Amino acid sequence: MNTPQRSIGSGFGARTSVDDVLSGIDLSGRLAIVTGGHSGLGLATTRALIRAGARVVVAARRPATAGEAVEGIDGVEVDEVDLTDLDSVRGFADRFLASGRDIDILVNNAGLMACPETRVGSGWEAQFATNHLGHYALVNRLWPALVRGGGARVVAVASGYADSAIRWHDLQFEQGYDKWQAYAQSKMANVRFAEHLDTIGRAYGVWAFSVHPGYILTPLQRHLSRSEMVAAGWVDEDGNQIGADFKTPEQGAATQVWAATSPRLAGLGGVYCVDCDIADLPERAVAGDGTPSEAARLWAVSATLTGVDAVSSDIDAVSRYTGPS
């Protein structure tokens, strides 16, 4: 991690909105890609970036549905990408690169939470595949456009569950599936991904951050029953939100928008952010078992699984972390 994991005193907090963090920021001429940018936090992010002057490409698994959600928002275009399908990821990236445009902001926002056991691709666990591997491949495929952007930022939307160790002995949960443990691992992978991307990307002018948006009721909870959410204290028996700590989508999206745009983060990166600030945590508290090789090891494993690694400048140095735990 290149930046200390401690608050920089941003002046913002849990109730800060996307418009608060973008006050006085002009994104005219900037281009952003937001995966899942048509729903929940992604839609709030798309709308905020557009209001600040950016153009936004919404990358969505169901482009027709996405198109309906962003209809009437000037400056938005929609293209198809299925993060569980590496051919789809390649297709999206190839189409974008063919346009000759640079990327200033890439928000890896799309996600899957607590779904029933599902296998995709080469038998991958669906949450790890969607939340981590698909986004890993997307960043690598789009790498030339990120480098050309000159100061591009990549934001990985993690969660408060990003304090789990990576299950090196059973990455795909083939030895017993637990939907919450699988979700936690995928979110820890988001943190580790941002950490290593920043380490190797800053030499090319690319910076990366991971964020915890807080607790927000969005379509992300679609795989949870009402009884589960009642038991968690999120909603009442009628489905009405009751959790005092819950944010609005505009407040939840504020941290990822802040990480993507704040001048206060110039020259910083690789950190985990909460409530529109760098989380003030003990040294390497978000680093799983605390070993420096964890992030590099995940990168190398991801490169092996997806067959792509356009970012690493020293593959041999990274590959030494692919051995057994």
Number of C-alpha atoms within 10 A of each C-alpha: 18 14 16 18 21 16 14 13 12 15 9 16 15 18 17 20 25 24 20 14 21 19 9 9 14 14 18 13 9 19 22 25 23 24 29 25 28 27 22 21 28 24 23 22 29 30 23 21 29 20 18 17 16 22 21 25 20 27 26 23 18 15 18 12 14 22 18 10 14 20 12 9 13 12 17 20 17 22 18 18 25 19 28 25 17 20 12 17 22 19 16 20 20 13 11 18 17 9 8 11 14 21 26 25 28 24 28 28 25 26 21 18 22 19 18 13 14 12 14 14 13 11 11 19 23 26 29 26 27 22 27 29 27 23 24 26 24 23 22 19 23 22 22 17 19 26 21 17 20 14 18 26 28 30 28 32 26 30 23 15 15 24 18 20 18 23 13 13 11 10 16 20 17 11 9 9 14 14 18 14 17 25 25 25 26 32 31 27 32 29 32 32 27 29 30 24 25 26 21 18 25 20 11 17 17 25 29 30 31 33 31 24 24 21 18 22 18 12 12 17 15 13 13 13 9 17 13 12 16 18 11 11 13 20 18 16 11 8 12 10 16 12 16 9 11 17 19 19 23 24 25 30 31 32 33 30 26 26 32 24 21 16 11 13 18 12 13 16 29 27 27 32 26 24 24 31 25 25 19 16 13 10 12 15 13 21 23 20 14 13 9 13 15 21 27 24 20 20 27 23 19 22 22 13 13 16 11 17 19 15 18 19 12 9 13 10 11 19 16 12 18 16 10 6 7
